[in-house]
Amino acid sequence: MSQINGTRIAVMTDTHAWPDAPGAFGGQGEQLQPWFETVYGTFLAEVKSQAPEILVHLGDFTCGGGSFDMPHEAFYAALERLNGDLRAVAPQFYGLPGNHDCPAGSIDYSFCEGLLGLAPRQGRTVDTDTARLVFLHSQGHSDEQRRAALPRDPTSGWIADAELERLDRSLAEAGDRPVIVFTHQLLHPWADPTHWRDIFATANSEAVLEIFARHGNVRAVFQGHAHLLNKREVTVGGKPICFVVAPSLIQYPMGWLLLTLTDDTLRVQYRALPLPELSEHSRIAAGSGSEWRAGELAWQDFTVTLR
């Protein structure tokens, strides 16, 4: 296990990077790939100003996988660029593959896994002074499951059996440390089910929740994939767990999360990128009623009790 003496963690997700993209993506062009350099440069400057000890990317670094048709050379170049840039921003960088972090028309996440220092279909566990961080790899689909999704990527998540076993060991060996879990697809539906679809879920999340219930030491879960800000507290195995969805950088509301760990608490602060005109452009492109993605005001700064 890695050992870190850090308390501030920056969490980003869904950059969907494609420098020099041919246009905006998403159902209505709400993703801001043509403005990627502005969005990404602004984020790097904002994170540097906060000086976190740890930087986490929850996946979908790029526009690979299905639906985008990103050229392979652009995919590889974007992944390498982000991996290098993000490692330079904070003393420690950790990431997870998202469903789009494979070349278009493929089922191969090995290039992304290699850049992130991960074994196939496996995440990692990192200890801080006050908490254990478990990075749960949710692109653990079998080769058969992956082939069935082609030519698209498998949009919903799947935790491989070996990754479930690793999670079980990590929680069992946590000692008196509370556990914080990071993953790409969602382990629990968000607070308002109105817009929920199964494509946002980890398909075998019940197996994960059973492990959480057995050990009772997971206090918070941070997830990406859905491009919105959301928070929900759920009782699992008689203990409360705070399930958080982190917003995308490439789509309204365009932001990231700053976590501050102390011995007893985890403070979560939403940090909007200071690009209001681009954020509004994305909101308008998405159509009427997209404001729900920004979540409630109370979700922009809250505290999770760890002990």
Solvent accessible surface area in square Angstrom, and as a share of the most:
residue,aa,sasa,rsa
1,M,145,0.65
2,S,51,0.33
3,Q,110,0.49
4,I,13,0.06
5,N,122,0.62
6,G,3,0.03
7,T,56,0.32
8,R,69,0.25
9,I,0,0.00
10,A,0,0.00
11,V,0,0.00
12,M,1,0.00
13,T,1,0.00
14,D,0,0.00
15,T,4,0.02
16,H,4,0.02
17,A,0,0.00
18,W,18,0.06
19,P,30,0.19
20,D,142,0.74
21,A,15,0.12
22,P,111,0.70
23,G,25,0.24
24,A,40,0.31
25,F,39,0.16
26,G,37,0.36
27,G,68,0.66
28,Q,116,0.51
29,G,19,0.18
30,E,17,0.08
31,Q,16,0.07
32,L,0,0.00
33,Q,1,0.01
34,P,67,0.42
35,W,92,0.32
36,F,5,0.02
37,E,91,0.41
38,T,67,0.39
39,V,3,0.02
40,Y,4,0.02
41,G,36,0.35
42,T,28,0.16
43,F,0,0.00
44,L,28,0.14
45,A,61,0.47
46,E,47,0.21
47,V,0,0.00
48,K,123,0.52
49,S,82,0.53
50,Q,40,0.18
51,A,70,0.55
52,P,3,0.02
53,E,54,0.24
54,I,0,0.00
55,L,0,0.00
56,V,0,0.00
57,H,0,0.00
58,L,0,0.00
59,G,0,0.00
60,D,2,0.01
61,F,1,0.00
62,T,0,0.00
63,C,0,0.00
64,G,0,0.00
65,G,2,0.02
66,G,5,0.05
67,S,68,0.44
68,F,17,0.07
69,D,116,0.60
70,M,1,0.01
71,P,58,0.37
72,H,86,0.39
73,E,128,0.58
74,A,26,0.20
75,F,0,0.00
76,Y,79,0.30
77,A,59,0.45
78,A,3,0.02
79,L,3,0.02
80,E,92,0.41
81,R,89,0.33
82,L,0,0.00
83,N,17,0.09
84,G,41,0.39
85,D,43,0.22
86,L,0,0.00
87,R,107,0.39
88,A,85,0.66
89,V,19,0.11
90,A,7,0.06
91,P,106,0.67
92,Q,69,0.31
93,F,10,0.04
94,Y,15,0.06
95,G,2,0.02
96,L,1,0.00
97,P,1,0.00
98,G,0,0.00
99,N,2,0.01
100,H,24,0.11
101,D,0,0.00
102,C,0,0.00
103,P,8,0.05
104,A,19,0.15
105,G,50,0.48
106,S,26,0.17
107,I,37,0.19
108,D,70,0.36
109,Y,2,0.01
110,S,62,0.40
111,F,65,0.27
112,C,0,0.00
113,E,9,0.04
114,G,55,0.53
115,L,43,0.21
116,L,5,0.03
117,G,53,0.51
118,L,16,0.08
119,A,55,0.43
120,P,93,0.58
121,R,58,0.21
122,Q,36,0.16
123,G,9,0.09
124,R,63,0.23
125,T,9,0.05
126,V,0,0.00
127,D,8,0.04
128,T,0,0.00
129,D,85,0.44
130,T,12,0.07
131,A,0,0.00
132,R,10,0.04
133,L,0,0.00
134,V,0,0.00
135,F,1,0.00
136,L,0,0.00
137,H,0,0.00
138,S,1,0.01
139,Q,0,0.00
140,G,2,0.02
141,H,10,0.04
142,S,50,0.32
143,D,71,0.37
144,E,129,0.58
145,Q,63,0.28
146,R,15,0.05
147,R,141,0.51
148,A,88,0.68
149,A,29,0.22
150,L,67,0.33
151,P,106,0.67
152,R,134,0.49
153,D,8,0.04
154,P,13,0.08
155,T,39,0.22
156,S,35,0.23
157,G,1,0.01
158,W,80,0.28
159,I,0,0.00
160,A,13,0.10
161,D,106,0.55
162,A,54,0.42
163,E,0,0.00
164,L,24,0.12
165,E,100,0.45
166,R,26,0.09
167,L,0,0.00
168,D,41,0.21
169,R,125,0.45
170,S,2,0.01
171,L,3,0.01
172,A,64,0.50
173,E,103,0.46
174,A,0,0.00
175,G,66,0.64
176,D,121,0.63
177,R,67,0.25
178,P,6,0.04
179,V,0,0.00
180,I,0,0.00
181,V,0,0.00
182,F,0,0.00
183,T,0,0.00
184,H,0,0.00
185,Q,0,0.00
186,L,1,0.00
187,L,4,0.02
188,H,34,0.15
189,P,50,0.31
190,W,4,0.01
191,A,41,0.32
192,D,69,0.36
193,P,97,0.61
194,T,102,0.60
195,H,77,0.35
196,W,56,0.20
197,R,145,0.53
198,D,112,0.58
199,I,64,0.32
200,F,26,0.11
201,A,20,0.15
202,T,1,0.01
203,A,69,0.53
204,N,21,0.11
205,S,18,0.12
206,E,117,0.52
207,A,33,0.25
208,V,0,0.00
209,L,21,0.10
210,E,107,0.48
211,I,13,0.06
212,F,1,0.01
213,A,39,0.30
214,R,147,0.54
215,H,56,0.25
216,G,12,0.11
217,N,24,0.12
218,V,1,0.01
219,R,45,0.17
220,A,0,0.00
221,V,0,0.00
222,F,0,0.00
223,Q,0,0.00
224,G,0,0.00
225,H,18,0.08
226,A,2,0.02
227,H,17,0.08
228,L,1,0.00
229,L,2,0.01
230,N,8,0.04
231,K,50,0.21
232,R,87,0.32
233,E,116,0.52
234,V,24,0.14
235,T,97,0.57
236,V,14,0.08
237,G,54,0.51
238,G,62,0.59
239,K,91,0.38
240,P,70,0.44
241,I,4,0.02
242,C,4,0.03
243,F,5,0.02
244,V,0,0.00
245,V,3,0.02
246,A,0,0.00
247,P,0,0.00
248,S,0,0.00
249,L,2,0.01
250,I,1,0.00
251,Q,8,0.03
252,Y,30,0.11
253,P,12,0.07
254,M,2,0.01
255,G,0,0.00
256,W,1,0.00
257,L,0,0.00
258,L,3,0.01
259,L,0,0.00
260,T,33,0.19
261,L,2,0.01
262,T,66,0.39
263,D,91,0.47
264,D,78,0.40
265,T,45,0.26
266,L,0,0.00
267,R,102,0.37
268,V,1,0.00
269,Q,33,0.15
270,Y,30,0.12
271,R,72,0.26
272,A,56,0.44
273,L,9,0.05
274,P,77,0.48
275,L,29,0.14
276,P,102,0.64
277,E,150,0.67
278,L,23,0.12
279,S,17,0.11
280,E,71,0.32
281,H,80,0.36
282,S,0,0.00
283,R,51,0.19
284,I,108,0.55
285,A,27,0.21
286,A,25,0.19
287,G,31,0.30
288,S,122,0.79
289,G,44,0.42
290,S,9,0.06
291,E,81,0.36
292,W,68,0.24
293,R,43,0.16
294,A,25,0.20
295,G,28,0.27
296,E,97,0.44
297,L,147,0.73
298,A,70,0.54
299,W,29,0.10
300,Q,63,0.28
301,D,70,0.36
302,F,24,0.10
303,T,80,0.47
304,V,14,0.08
305,T,91,0.53
306,L,2,0.01
307,R,135,0.49
